[in-house]
Amino acid sequence: MRKVLLFTAFLFVSAFLLMGVTEMRPFGEPAASAMDDYFIENTQTEVAVNNIVTAVVFDYRGFDTLGEATVLFAAVVCILGLFRKLKEDER
C-alpha cells in the first residue's frame, strides 16, 4: 500500500512539473508588456523621476514598500529583544 501511495505521489508531482515546463515562455520573452509599457511611457510625467525602478518601488508601490519595511523593523526589534533577554538570563 505504501509503495502505491508513493508511486501515485511521484506521478502527480512529475505531471505537475512537466505541465509547468511545457507552459514556460522562451527565455527572455516577457509574460506581458502592457504594464511595462505604461511605466516607461508615464513615469517621467506622473512622478518626475528619471529612474523607473525607483519610481515603481517608492511611488507606485509606496504602501507595499512601507509594509515590508515595517515587517523588517518588527523582526529586528524582536530579535534584539530575544538577545537582550538571553543576555539578562546569563547574569
PyMOL Python script that loads the backbone (N, CA, C, O; Angstrom):
from pymol import cmd

cmd.read_pdbstr("""\
ATOM      1  N   MET A   1       0.821  -1.194   0.000  1.00  0.00           N
ATOM      2  CA  MET A   1       0.000   0.000   0.000  1.00  0.00           C
ATOM      3  C   MET A   1       0.869   1.263   0.000  1.00  0.00           C
ATOM      4  O   MET A   1       0.561   2.239  -0.685  1.00  0.00           O
ATOM      5  N   ARG A   2       1.958   1.231   0.778  1.00  0.00           N
ATOM      6  CA  ARG A   2       2.831   2.395   0.861  1.00  0.00           C
ATOM      7  C   ARG A   2       3.507   2.669  -0.483  1.00  0.00           C
ATOM      8  O   ARG A   2       3.659   3.824  -0.879  1.00  0.00           O
ATOM      9  N   LYS A   3       3.912   1.609  -1.182  1.00  0.00           N
ATOM     10  CA  LYS A   3       4.554   1.781  -2.487  1.00  0.00           C
ATOM     11  C   LYS A   3       3.589   2.381  -3.501  1.00  0.00           C
ATOM     12  O   LYS A   3       3.978   3.212  -4.322  1.00  0.00           O
ATOM     13  N   VAL A   4       2.349   1.961  -3.443  1.00  0.00           N
ATOM     14  CA  VAL A   4       1.338   2.508  -4.356  1.00  0.00           C
ATOM     15  C   VAL A   4       1.131   3.986  -4.079  1.00  0.00           C
ATOM     16  O   VAL A   4       1.027   4.784  -5.011  1.00  0.00           O
ATOM     17  N   LEU A   5       1.071   4.359  -2.811  1.00  0.00           N
ATOM     18  CA  LEU A   5       0.892   5.760  -2.437  1.00  0.00           C
ATOM     19  C   LEU A   5       2.088   6.604  -2.878  1.00  0.00           C
ATOM     20  O   LEU A   5       1.911   7.698  -3.415  1.00  0.00           O
ATOM     21  N   LEU A   6       3.291   6.104  -2.656  1.00  0.00           N
ATOM     22  CA  LEU A   6       4.490   6.835  -3.084  1.00  0.00           C
ATOM     23  C   LEU A   6       4.555   6.963  -4.605  1.00  0.00           C
ATOM     24  O   LEU A   6       4.923   8.013  -5.131  1.00  0.00           O
ATOM     25  N   PHE A   7       4.198   5.897  -5.301  1.00  0.00           N
ATOM     26  CA  PHE A   7       4.221   5.941  -6.763  1.00  0.00           C
ATOM     27  C   PHE A   7       3.183   6.935  -7.293  1.00  0.00           C
ATOM     28  O   PHE A   7       3.450   7.662  -8.250  1.00  0.00           O
ATOM     29  N   THR A   8       2.002   6.965  -6.673  1.00  0.00           N
ATOM     30  CA  THR A   8       0.967   7.922  -7.076  1.00  0.00           C
ATOM     31  C   THR A   8       1.425   9.355  -6.820  1.00  0.00           C
ATOM     32  O   THR A   8       1.210  10.234  -7.655  1.00  0.00           O
ATOM     33  N   ALA A   9       2.051   9.595  -5.678  1.00  0.00           N
ATOM     34  CA  ALA A   9       2.570  10.931  -5.374  1.00  0.00           C
ATOM     35  C   ALA A   9       3.657  11.316  -6.370  1.00  0.00           C
ATOM     36  O   ALA A   9       3.719  12.459  -6.823  1.00  0.00           O
ATOM     37  N   PHE A  10       4.520  10.346  -6.709  1.00  0.00           N
ATOM     38  CA  PHE A  10       5.576  10.609  -7.692  1.00  0.00           C
ATOM     39  C   PHE A  10       4.981  10.976  -9.042  1.00  0.00           C
ATOM     40  O   PHE A  10       5.448  11.916  -9.684  1.00  0.00           O
ATOM     41  N   LEU A  11       3.955  10.250  -9.487  1.00  0.00           N
ATOM     42  CA  LEU A  11       3.311  10.552 -10.766  1.00  0.00           C
ATOM     43  C   LEU A  11       2.648  11.925 -10.746  1.00  0.00           C
ATOM     44  O   LEU A  11       2.715  12.668 -11.726  1.00  0.00           O
ATOM     45  N   PHE A  12       2.012  12.255  -9.634  1.00  0.00           N
ATOM     46  CA  PHE A  12       1.355  13.556  -9.511  1.00  0.00           C
ATOM     47  C   PHE A  12       2.370  14.694  -9.586  1.00  0.00           C
ATOM     48  O   PHE A  12       2.161  15.668 -10.308  1.00  0.00           O
ATOM     49  N   VAL A  13       3.455  14.572  -8.850  1.00  0.00           N
ATOM     50  CA  VAL A  13       4.481  15.622  -8.849  1.00  0.00           C
ATOM     51  C   VAL A  13       5.144  15.708 -10.217  1.00  0.00           C
ATOM     52  O   VAL A  13       5.397  16.806 -10.714  1.00  0.00           O
ATOM     53  N   SER A  14       5.430  14.560 -10.832  1.00  0.00           N
ATOM     54  CA  SER A  14       6.049  14.560 -12.159  1.00  0.00           C
ATOM     55  C   SER A  14       5.138  15.209 -13.192  1.00  0.00           C
ATOM     56  O   SER A  14       5.605  15.995 -14.017  1.00  0.00           O
ATOM     57  N   ALA A  15       3.851  14.895 -13.160  1.00  0.00           N
ATOM     58  CA  ALA A  15       2.909  15.509 -14.097  1.00  0.00           C
ATOM     59  C   ALA A  15       2.818  17.011 -13.872  1.00  0.00           C
ATOM     60  O   ALA A  15       2.754  17.775 -14.834  1.00  0.00           O
ATOM     61  N   PHE A  16       2.811  17.442 -12.621  1.00  0.00           N
ATOM     62  CA  PHE A  16       2.756  18.861 -12.300  1.00  0.00           C
ATOM     63  C   PHE A  16       3.984  19.591 -12.839  1.00  0.00           C
ATOM     64  O   PHE A  16       3.861  20.661 -13.435  1.00  0.00           O
ATOM     65  N   LEU A  17       5.165  19.014 -12.630  1.00  0.00           N
ATOM     66  CA  LEU A  17       6.398  19.639 -13.125  1.00  0.00           C
ATOM     67  C   LEU A  17       6.452  19.652 -14.641  1.00  0.00           C
ATOM     68  O   LEU A  17       6.881  20.639 -15.239  1.00  0.00           O
ATOM     69  N   LEU A  18       6.020  18.565 -15.270  1.00  0.00           N
ATOM     70  CA  LEU A  18       6.014  18.501 -16.735  1.00  0.00           C
ATOM     71  C   LEU A  18       5.057  19.534 -17.313  1.00  0.00           C
ATOM     72  O   LEU A  18       5.368  20.172 -18.318  1.00  0.00           O
ATOM     73  N   MET A  19       3.894  19.704 -16.688  1.00  0.00           N
ATOM     74  CA  MET A  19       2.945  20.709 -17.141  1.00  0.00           C
ATOM     75  C   MET A  19       3.542  22.108 -17.012  1.00  0.00           C
ATOM     76  O   MET A  19       3.358  22.950 -17.891  1.00  0.00           O
ATOM     77  N   GLY A  20       4.259  22.353 -15.913  1.00  0.00           N
ATOM     78  CA  GLY A  20       4.891  23.656 -15.719  1.00  0.00           C
ATOM     79  C   GLY A  20       5.955  23.942 -16.757  1.00  0.00           C
ATOM     80  O   GLY A  20       6.079  25.072 -17.228  1.00  0.00           O
ATOM     81  N   VAL A  21       6.727  22.922 -17.117  1.00  0.00           N
ATOM     82  CA  VAL A  21       7.786  23.105 -18.114  1.00  0.00           C
ATOM     83  C   VAL A  21       7.199  23.370 -19.494  1.00  0.00           C
ATOM     84  O   VAL A  21       7.735  24.184 -20.245  1.00  0.00           O
ATOM     85  N   THR A  22       6.108  22.695 -19.837  1.00  0.00           N
ATOM     86  CA  THR A  22       5.523  22.896 -21.163  1.00  0.00           C
ATOM     87  C   THR A  22       4.864  24.263 -21.290  1.00  0.00           C
ATOM     88  O   THR A  22       4.730  24.772 -22.403  1.00  0.00           O
ATOM     89  N   GLU A  23       4.450  24.869 -20.188  1.00  0.00           N
ATOM     90  CA  GLU A  23       3.790  26.175 -20.228  1.00  0.00           C
ATOM     91  C   GLU A  23       4.761  27.344 -20.107  1.00  0.00           C
ATOM     92  O   GLU A  23       4.331  28.497 -20.139  1.00  0.00           O
ATOM     93  N   MET A  24       6.050  27.081 -19.971  1.00  0.00           N
ATOM     94  CA  MET A  24       7.027  28.158 -19.807  1.00  0.00           C
ATOM     95  C   MET A  24       7.205  28.940 -21.105  1.00  0.00           C
ATOM     96  O   MET A  24       7.124  28.389 -22.203  1.00  0.00           O
ATOM     97  N   ARG A  25       7.448  30.218 -20.949  1.00  0.00           N
ATOM     98  CA  ARG A  25       7.751  31.058 -22.117  1.00  0.00           C
ATOM     99  C   ARG A  25       9.221  30.903 -22.470  1.00  0.00           C
ATOM    100  O   ARG A  25      10.025  30.501 -21.629  1.00  0.00           O
ATOM    101  N   PRO A  26       9.573  31.217 -23.697  1.00  0.00           N
ATOM    102  CA  PRO A  26      11.001  31.183 -24.056  1.00  0.00           C
ATOM    103  C   PRO A  26      11.793  32.170 -23.206  1.00  0.00           C
ATOM    104  O   PRO A  26      11.263  33.198 -22.785  1.00  0.00           O
ATOM    105  N   PHE A  27      13.048  31.862 -22.958  1.00  0.00           N
ATOM    106  CA  PHE A  27      13.892  32.689 -22.109  1.00  0.00           C
ATOM    107  C   PHE A  27      14.006  34.090 -22.680  1.00  0.00           C
ATOM    108  O   PHE A  27      14.301  34.258 -23.864  1.00  0.00           O
ATOM    109  N   GLY A  28      13.778  35.084 -21.858  1.00  0.00           N
ATOM    110  CA  GLY A  28      13.910  36.475 -22.265  1.00  0.00           C
ATOM    111  C   GLY A  28      12.634  37.089 -22.794  1.00  0.00           C
ATOM    112  O   GLY A  28      12.593  38.299 -23.012  1.00  0.00           O
ATOM    113  N   GLU A  29      11.598  36.312 -23.008  1.00  0.00           N
ATOM    114  CA  GLU A  29      10.335  36.855 -23.507  1.00  0.00           C
ATOM    115  C   GLU A  29       9.444  37.204 -22.318  1.00  0.00           C
ATOM    116  O   GLU A  29       9.088  36.321 -21.538  1.00  0.00           O
ATOM    117  N   PRO A  30       9.080  38.478 -22.166  1.00  0.00           N
ATOM    118  CA  PRO A  30       8.266  38.861 -21.007  1.00  0.00           C
ATOM    119  C   PRO A  30       6.861  38.278 -21.105  1.00  0.00           C
ATOM    120  O   PRO A  30       6.348  38.046 -22.200  1.00  0.00           O
ATOM    121  N   ALA A  31       6.248  38.045 -19.953  1.00  0.00           N
ATOM    122  CA  ALA A  31       4.908  37.471 -19.910  1.00  0.00           C
ATOM    123  C   ALA A  31       3.879  38.442 -20.500  1.00  0.00           C
ATOM    124  O   ALA A  31       3.051  38.047 -21.321  1.00  0.00           O
ATOM    125  N   ALA A  32       3.931  39.680 -20.090  1.00  0.00           N
ATOM    126  CA  ALA A  32       3.021  40.696 -20.610  1.00  0.00           C
ATOM    127  C   ALA A  32       3.734  42.034 -20.521  1.00  0.00           C
ATOM    128  O   ALA A  32       4.398  42.321 -19.524  1.00  0.00           O
ATOM    129  N   SER A  33       3.604  42.842 -21.541  1.00  0.00           N
ATOM    130  CA  SER A  33       4.351  44.095 -21.541  1.00  0.00           C
ATOM    131  C   SER A  33       3.456  45.327 -21.379  1.00  0.00           C
ATOM    132  O   SER A  33       3.951  46.453 -21.443  1.00  0.00           O
ATOM    133  N   ALA A  34       2.179  45.139 -21.173  1.00  0.00           N
ATOM    134  CA  ALA A  34       1.283  46.299 -21.066  1.00  0.00           C
ATOM    135  C   ALA A  34       1.653  47.165 -19.868  1.00  0.00           C
ATOM    136  O   ALA A  34       1.713  48.389 -19.988  1.00  0.00           O
ATOM    137  N   MET A  35       1.903  46.550 -18.717  1.00  0.00           N
ATOM    138  CA  MET A  35       2.265  47.312 -17.522  1.00  0.00           C
ATOM    139  C   MET A  35       3.644  47.942 -17.692  1.00  0.00           C
ATOM    140  O   MET A  35       3.860  49.088 -17.297  1.00  0.00           O
ATOM    141  N   ASP A  36       4.570  47.199 -18.276  1.00  0.00           N
ATOM    142  CA  ASP A  36       5.906  47.753 -18.515  1.00  0.00           C
ATOM    143  C   ASP A  36       5.840  48.974 -19.417  1.00  0.00           C
ATOM    144  O   ASP A  36       6.478  49.993 -19.151  1.00  0.00           O
ATOM    145  N   ASP A  37       5.066  48.863 -20.485  1.00  0.00           N
ATOM    146  CA  ASP A  37       4.933  49.988 -21.411  1.00  0.00           C
ATOM    147  C   ASP A  37       4.318  51.202 -20.717  1.00  0.00           C
ATOM    148  O   ASP A  37       4.721  52.334 -20.984  1.00  0.00           O
ATOM    149  N   TYR A  38       3.343  50.977 -19.825  1.00  0.00           N
ATOM    150  CA  TYR A  38       2.727  52.081 -19.104  1.00  0.00           C
ATOM    151  C   TYR A  38       3.763  52.806 -18.251  1.00  0.00           C
ATOM    152  O   TYR A  38       3.835  54.034 -18.275  1.00  0.00           O
ATOM    153  N   PHE A  39       4.566  52.053 -17.498  1.00  0.00           N
ATOM    154  CA  PHE A  39       5.573  52.681 -16.644  1.00  0.00           C
ATOM    155  C   PHE A  39       6.605  53.429 -17.478  1.00  0.00           C
ATOM    156  O   PHE A  39       6.996  54.539 -17.116  1.00  0.00           O
ATOM    157  N   ILE A  40       7.048  52.854 -18.571  1.00  0.00           N
ATOM    158  CA  ILE A  40       8.054  53.504 -19.416  1.00  0.00           C
ATOM    159  C   ILE A  40       7.516  54.801 -20.001  1.00  0.00           C
ATOM    160  O   ILE A  40       8.237  55.796 -20.068  1.00  0.00           O
ATOM    161  N   GLU A  41       6.261  54.799 -20.423  1.00  0.00           N
ATOM    162  CA  GLU A  41       5.693  55.980 -21.071  1.00  0.00           C
ATOM    163  C   GLU A  41       5.277  57.077 -20.073  1.00  0.00           C
ATOM    164  O   GLU A  41       5.333  58.259 -20.414  1.00  0.00           O
ATOM    165  N   ASN A  42       4.864  56.712 -18.856  1.00  0.00           N
ATOM    166  CA  ASN A  42       4.241  57.691 -17.969  1.00  0.00           C
ATOM    167  C   ASN A  42       5.022  58.049 -16.719  1.00  0.00           C
ATOM    168  O   ASN A  42       4.616  58.963 -16.000  1.00  0.00           O
ATOM    169  N   THR A  43       6.113  57.381 -16.430  1.00  0.00           N
ATOM    170  CA  THR A  43       6.825  57.652 -15.180  1.00  0.00           C
ATOM    171  C   THR A  43       7.359  59.071 -15.119  1.00  0.00           C
ATOM    172  O   THR A  43       7.226  59.737 -14.092  1.00  0.00           O
ATOM    173  N   GLN A  44       7.953  59.538 -16.188  1.00  0.00           N
ATOM    174  CA  GLN A  44       8.551  60.879 -16.178  1.00  0.00           C
ATOM    175  C   GLN A  44       7.493  61.960 -15.948  1.00  0.00           C
ATOM    176  O   GLN A  44       7.742  62.914 -15.210  1.00  0.00           O
ATOM    177  N   THR A  45       6.339  61.827 -16.558  1.00  0.00           N
ATOM    178  CA  THR A  45       5.317  62.867 -16.411  1.00  0.00           C
ATOM    179  C   THR A  45       4.545  62.752 -15.101  1.00  0.00           C
ATOM    180  O   THR A  45       4.185  63.775 -14.518  1.00  0.00           O
ATOM    181  N   GLU A  46       4.282  61.537 -14.622  1.00  0.00           N
ATOM    182  CA  GLU A  46       3.489  61.363 -13.405  1.00  0.00           C
ATOM    183  C   GLU A  46       4.291  61.556 -12.125  1.00  0.00           C
ATOM    184  O   GLU A  46       3.792  62.121 -11.152  1.00  0.00           O
ATOM    185  N   VAL A  47       5.544  61.082 -12.130  1.00  0.00           N
ATOM    186  CA  VAL A  47       6.315  61.058 -10.895  1.00  0.00           C
ATOM    187  C   VAL A  47       7.475  62.038 -10.928  1.00  0.00           C
ATOM    188  O   VAL A  47       7.985  62.424  -9.876  1.00  0.00           O
ATOM    189  N   ALA A  48       7.898  62.445 -12.104  1.00  0.00           N
ATOM    190  CA  ALA A  48       9.033  63.357 -12.296  1.00  0.00           C
ATOM    191  C   ALA A  48      10.328  62.737 -11.786  1.00  0.00           C
ATOM    192  O   ALA A  48      11.142  63.409 -11.152  1.00  0.00           O
ATOM    193  N   VAL A  49      10.512  61.449 -12.068  1.00  0.00           N
ATOM    194  CA  VAL A  49      11.721  60.725 -11.691  1.00  0.00           C
ATOM    195  C   VAL A  49      12.270  60.060 -12.938  1.00  0.00           C
ATOM    196  O   VAL A  49      11.520  59.483 -13.725  1.00  0.00           O
ATOM    197  N   ASN A  50      13.596  60.142 -13.119  1.00  0.00           N
ATOM    198  CA  ASN A  50      14.203  59.536 -14.292  1.00  0.00           C
ATOM    199  C   ASN A  50      14.382  58.025 -14.151  1.00  0.00           C
ATOM    200  O   ASN A  50      14.361  57.306 -15.149  1.00  0.00           O
ATOM    201  N   ASN A  51      14.555  57.541 -12.929  1.00  0.00           N
ATOM    202  CA  ASN A  51      14.776  56.123 -12.699  1.00  0.00           C
ATOM    203  C   ASN A  51      13.437  55.426 -12.496  1.00  0.00           C
ATOM    204  O   ASN A  51      12.752  55.668 -11.502  1.00  0.00           O
ATOM    205  N   ILE A  52      13.064  54.567 -13.430  1.00  0.00           N
ATOM    206  CA  ILE A  52      11.762  53.910 -13.381  1.00  0.00           C
ATOM    207  C   ILE A  52      11.669  52.953 -12.198  1.00  0.00           C
ATOM    208  O   ILE A  52      10.614  52.845 -11.572  1.00  0.00           O
ATOM    209  N   VAL A  53      12.761  52.259 -11.885  1.00  0.00           N
ATOM    210  CA  VAL A  53      12.737  51.310 -10.768  1.00  0.00           C
ATOM    211  C   VAL A  53      12.470  52.044  -9.458  1.00  0.00           C
ATOM    212  O   VAL A  53      11.678  51.580  -8.637  1.00  0.00           O
ATOM    213  N   THR A  54      13.116  53.169  -9.260  1.00  0.00           N
ATOM    214  CA  THR A  54      12.884  53.960  -8.057  1.00  0.00           C
ATOM    215  C   THR A  54      11.445  54.441  -7.992  1.00  0.00           C
ATOM    216  O   THR A  54      10.833  54.422  -6.924  1.00  0.00           O
ATOM    217  N   ALA A  55      10.902  54.868  -9.111  1.00  0.00           N
ATOM    218  CA  ALA A  55       9.514  55.331  -9.139  1.00  0.00           C
ATOM    219  C   ALA A  55       8.553  54.212  -8.781  1.00  0.00           C
ATOM    220  O   ALA A  55       7.600  54.434  -8.034  1.00  0.00           O
ATOM    221  N   VAL A  56       8.784  53.026  -9.294  1.00  0.00           N
ATOM    222  CA  VAL A  56       7.887  51.908  -9.002  1.00  0.00           C
ATOM    223  C   VAL A  56       7.967  51.533  -7.529  1.00  0.00           C
ATOM    224  O   VAL A  56       6.936  51.332  -6.887  1.00  0.00           O
ATOM    225  N   VAL A  57       9.177  51.438  -6.985  1.00  0.00           N
ATOM    226  CA  VAL A  57       9.340  50.988  -5.603  1.00  0.00           C
ATOM    227  C   VAL A  57       8.815  52.022  -4.611  1.00  0.00           C
ATOM    228  O   VAL A  57       8.123  51.662  -3.658  1.00  0.00           O
ATOM    229  N   PHE A  58       9.128  53.285  -4.817  1.00  0.00           N
ATOM    230  CA  PHE A  58       8.802  54.286  -3.802  1.00  0.00           C
ATOM    231  C   PHE A  58       7.553  55.105  -4.082  1.00  0.00           C
ATOM    232  O   PHE A  58       7.044  55.755  -3.169  1.00  0.00           O
ATOM    233  N   ASP A  59       7.039  55.102  -5.297  1.00  0.00           N
ATOM    234  CA  ASP A  59       5.852  55.910  -5.557  1.00  0.00           C
ATOM    235  C   ASP A  59       4.652  55.041  -5.894  1.00  0.00           C
ATOM    236  O   ASP A  59       3.629  55.107  -5.213  1.00  0.00           O
ATOM    237  N   TYR A  60       4.763  54.227  -6.937  1.00  0.00           N
ATOM    238  CA  TYR A  60       3.621  53.404  -7.329  1.00  0.00           C
ATOM    239  C   TYR A  60       3.312  52.332  -6.281  1.00  0.00           C
ATOM    240  O   TYR A  60       2.145  52.021  -6.045  1.00  0.00           O
ATOM    241  N   ARG A  61       4.336  51.772  -5.659  1.00  0.00           N
ATOM    242  CA  ARG A  61       4.130  50.723  -4.655  1.00  0.00           C
ATOM    243  C   ARG A  61       4.596  51.192  -3.282  1.00  0.00           C
ATOM    244  O   ARG A  61       5.162  50.409  -2.520  1.00  0.00           O
ATOM    245  N   GLY A  62       4.370  52.430  -2.968  1.00  0.00           N
ATOM    246  CA  GLY A  62       4.859  53.010  -1.719  1.00  0.00           C
ATOM    247  C   GLY A  62       4.305  52.361  -0.473  1.00  0.00           C
ATOM    248  O   GLY A  62       5.044  52.110   0.479  1.00  0.00           O
ATOM    249  N   PHE A  63       2.999  52.083  -0.467  1.00  0.00           N
ATOM    250  CA  PHE A  63       2.417  51.455   0.718  1.00  0.00           C
ATOM    251  C   PHE A  63       2.934  50.040   0.907  1.00  0.00           C
ATOM    252  O   PHE A  63       3.140  49.597   2.037  1.00  0.00           O
ATOM    253  N   ASP A  64       3.145  49.331  -0.189  1.00  0.00           N
ATOM    254  CA  ASP A  64       3.695  47.978  -0.100  1.00  0.00           C
ATOM    255  C   ASP A  64       5.110  48.018   0.468  1.00  0.00           C
ATOM    256  O   ASP A  64       5.466  47.204   1.319  1.00  0.00           O
ATOM    257  N   THR A  65       5.915  48.971  -0.007  1.00  0.00           N
ATOM    258  CA  THR A  65       7.281  49.114   0.498  1.00  0.00           C
ATOM    259  C   THR A  65       7.269  49.502   1.976  1.00  0.00           C
ATOM    260  O   THR A  65       8.098  49.020   2.747  1.00  0.00           O
ATOM    261  N   LEU A  66       6.344  50.362   2.373  1.00  0.00           N
ATOM    262  CA  LEU A  66       6.224  50.744   3.777  1.00  0.00           C
ATOM    263  C   LEU A  66       5.850  49.537   4.635  1.00  0.00           C
ATOM    264  O   LEU A  66       6.371  49.377   5.739  1.00  0.00           O
ATOM    265  N   GLY A  67       4.964  48.697   4.141  1.00  0.00           N
ATOM    266  CA  GLY A  67       4.587  47.488   4.864  1.00  0.00           C
ATOM    267  C   GLY A  67       5.752  46.533   5.024  1.00  0.00           C
ATOM    268  O   GLY A  67       5.949  45.958   6.094  1.00  0.00           O
ATOM    269  N   GLU A  68       6.527  46.361   3.959  1.00  0.00           N
ATOM    270  CA  GLU A  68       7.700  45.487   4.043  1.00  0.00           C
ATOM    271  C   GLU A  68       8.721  46.033   5.035  1.00  0.00           C
ATOM    272  O   GLU A  68       9.310  45.276   5.806  1.00  0.00           O
ATOM    273  N   ALA A  69       8.927  47.340   5.015  1.00  0.00           N
ATOM    274  CA  ALA A  69       9.872  47.947   5.954  1.00  0.00           C
ATOM    275  C   ALA A  69       9.383  47.780   7.386  1.00  0.00           C
ATOM    276  O   ALA A  69      10.191  47.560   8.289  1.00  0.00           O
ATOM    277  N   THR A  70       8.085  47.880   7.608  1.00  0.00           N
ATOM    278  CA  THR A  70       7.522  47.701   8.948  1.00  0.00           C
ATOM    279  C   THR A  70       7.734  46.274   9.441  1.00  0.00           C
ATOM    280  O   THR A  70       8.079  46.064  10.603  1.00  0.00           O
ATOM    281  N   VAL A  71       7.530  45.302   8.571  1.00  0.00           N
ATOM    282  CA  VAL A  71       7.742  43.907   8.955  1.00  0.00           C
ATOM    283  C   VAL A  71       9.206  43.666   9.292  1.00  0.00           C
ATOM    284  O   VAL A  71       9.511  43.003  10.284  1.00  0.00           O
ATOM    285  N   LEU A  72      10.116  44.197   8.476  1.00  0.00           N
ATOM    286  CA  LEU A  72      11.550  44.024   8.755  1.00  0.00           C
ATOM    287  C   LEU A  72      11.942  44.704  10.062  1.00  0.00           C
ATOM    288  O   LEU A  72      12.726  44.151  10.834  1.00  0.00           O
ATOM    289  N   PHE A  73      11.412  45.882  10.316  1.00  0.00           N
ATOM    290  CA  PHE A  73      11.704  46.583  11.558  1.00  0.00           C
ATOM    291  C   PHE A  73      11.195  45.789  12.762  1.00  0.00           C
ATOM    292  O   PHE A  73      11.891  45.672  13.770  1.00  0.00           O
ATOM    293  N   ALA A  74       9.996  45.251  12.657  1.00  0.00           N
ATOM    294  CA  ALA A  74       9.441  44.451  13.750  1.00  0.00           C
ATOM    295  C   ALA A  74      10.282  43.205  14.000  1.00  0.00           C
ATOM    296  O   ALA A  74      10.489  42.814  15.148  1.00  0.00           O
ATOM    297  N   ALA A  75      10.769  42.579  12.928  1.00  0.00           N
ATOM    298  CA  ALA A  75      11.612  41.389  13.080  1.00  0.00           C
ATOM    299  C   ALA A  75      12.915  41.740  13.792  1.00  0.00           C
ATOM    300  O   ALA A  75      13.359  41.001  14.671  1.00  0.00           O
ATOM    301  N   VAL A  76      13.523  42.850  13.423  1.00  0.00           N
ATOM    302  CA  VAL A  76      14.777  43.264  14.067  1.00  0.00           C
ATOM    303  C   VAL A  76      14.545  43.578  15.533  1.00  0.00           C
ATOM    304  O   VAL A  76      15.350  43.190  16.380  1.00  0.00           O
ATOM    305  N   VAL A  77      13.458  44.274  15.851  1.00  0.00           N
ATOM    306  CA  VAL A  77      13.156  44.600  17.248  1.00  0.00           C
ATOM    307  C   VAL A  77      12.938  43.320  18.058  1.00  0.00           C
ATOM    308  O   VAL A  77      13.410  43.223  19.191  1.00  0.00           O
ATOM    309  N   CYS A  78      12.236  42.346  17.496  1.00  0.00           N
ATOM    310  CA  CYS A  78      12.001  41.089  18.214  1.00  0.00           C
ATOM    311  C   CYS A  78      13.302  40.326  18.446  1.00  0.00           C
ATOM    312  O   CYS A  78      13.520  39.788  19.531  1.00  0.00           O
ATOM    313  N   ILE A  79      14.155  40.277  17.445  1.00  0.00           N
ATOM    314  CA  ILE A  79      15.431  39.576  17.600  1.00  0.00           C
ATOM    315  C   ILE A  79      16.305  40.274  18.635  1.00  0.00           C
ATOM    316  O   ILE A  79      16.940  39.612  19.456  1.00  0.00           O
ATOM    317  N   LEU A  80      16.343  41.592  18.605  1.00  0.00           N
ATOM    318  CA  LEU A  80      17.106  42.314  19.619  1.00  0.00           C
ATOM    319  C   LEU A  80      16.541  42.074  21.016  1.00  0.00           C
ATOM    320  O   LEU A  80      17.296  41.948  21.980  1.00  0.00           O
ATOM    321  N   GLY A  81      15.236  42.012  21.126  1.00  0.00           N
ATOM    322  CA  GLY A  81      14.618  41.707  22.411  1.00  0.00           C
ATOM    323  C   GLY A  81      14.981  40.310  22.897  1.00  0.00           C
ATOM    324  O   GLY A  81      15.216  40.111  24.089  1.00  0.00           O
ATOM    325  N   LEU A  82      15.028  39.347  21.993  1.00  0.00           N
ATOM    326  CA  LEU A  82      15.431  37.989  22.376  1.00  0.00           C
ATOM    327  C   LEU A  82      16.874  37.964  22.853  1.00  0.00           C
ATOM    328  O   LEU A  82      17.179  37.332  23.865  1.00  0.00           O
ATOM    329  N   PHE A  83      17.762  38.641  22.142  1.00  0.00           N
ATOM    330  CA  PHE A  83      19.169  38.669  22.548  1.00  0.00           C
ATOM    331  C   PHE A  83      19.340  39.368  23.897  1.00  0.00           C
ATOM    332  O   PHE A  83      20.173  38.965  24.708  1.00  0.00           O
ATOM    333  N   ARG A  84      18.561  40.400  24.128  1.00  0.00           N
ATOM    334  CA  ARG A  84      18.649  41.114  25.406  1.00  0.00           C
ATOM    335  C   ARG A  84      18.192  40.206  26.546  1.00  0.00           C
ATOM    336  O   ARG A  84      18.804  40.184  27.613  1.00  0.00           O
ATOM    337  N   LYS A  85      17.113  39.458  26.314  1.00  0.00           N
ATOM    338  CA  LYS A  85      16.634  38.528  27.329  1.00  0.00           C
ATOM    339  C   LYS A  85      17.654  37.427  27.589  1.00  0.00           C
ATOM    340  O   LYS A  85      17.872  37.048  28.740  1.00  0.00           O
ATOM    341  N   LEU A  86      18.286  36.907  26.529  1.00  0.00           N
ATOM    342  CA  LEU A  86      19.320  35.888  26.714  1.00  0.00           C
ATOM    343  C   LEU A  86      20.505  36.435  27.506  1.00  0.00           C
ATOM    344  O   LEU A  86      21.084  35.740  28.341  1.00  0.00           O
ATOM    345  N   LYS A  87      20.854  37.689  27.232  1.00  0.00           N
ATOM    346  CA  LYS A  87      21.988  38.301  27.931  1.00  0.00           C
ATOM    347  C   LYS A  87      21.651  38.494  29.408  1.00  0.00           C
ATOM    348  O   LYS A  87      22.514  38.292  30.262  1.00  0.00           O
ATOM    349  N   GLU A  88      20.396  38.886  29.731  1.00  0.00           N
ATOM    350  CA  GLU A  88      19.983  39.056  31.119  1.00  0.00           C
ATOM    351  C   GLU A  88      19.924  37.724  31.841  1.00  0.00           C
ATOM    352  O   GLU A  88      20.209  37.667  33.037  1.00  0.00           O
ATOM    353  N   ASP A  89      19.561  36.647  31.150  1.00  0.00           N
ATOM    354  CA  ASP A  89      19.485  35.321  31.760  1.00  0.00           C
ATOM    355  C   ASP A  89      20.864  34.773  32.114  1.00  0.00           C
ATOM    356  O   ASP A  89      20.999  33.975  33.041  1.00  0.00           O
ATOM    357  N   GLU A  90      21.888  35.202  31.376  1.00  0.00           N
ATOM    358  CA  GLU A  90      23.245  34.705  31.627  1.00  0.00           C
ATOM    359  C   GLU A  90      23.828  35.293  32.909  1.00  0.00           C
ATOM    360  O   GLU A  90      24.730  34.691  33.492  1.00  0.00           O
ATOM    361  N   ARG A  91      23.357  36.421  33.358  1.00  0.00           N
ATOM    362  CA  ARG A  91      23.908  37.086  34.542  1.00  0.00           C
ATOM    363  C   ARG A  91      23.565  36.387  35.805  1.00  0.00           C
ATOM    364  O   ARG A  91      23.959  36.832  36.883  1.00  0.00           O
TER     365      ARG A  91
END
""", "prot")
cmd.dss("prot")
cmd.show_as("cartoon", "prot")
cmd.util.cbc("prot")
cmd.orient("prot")
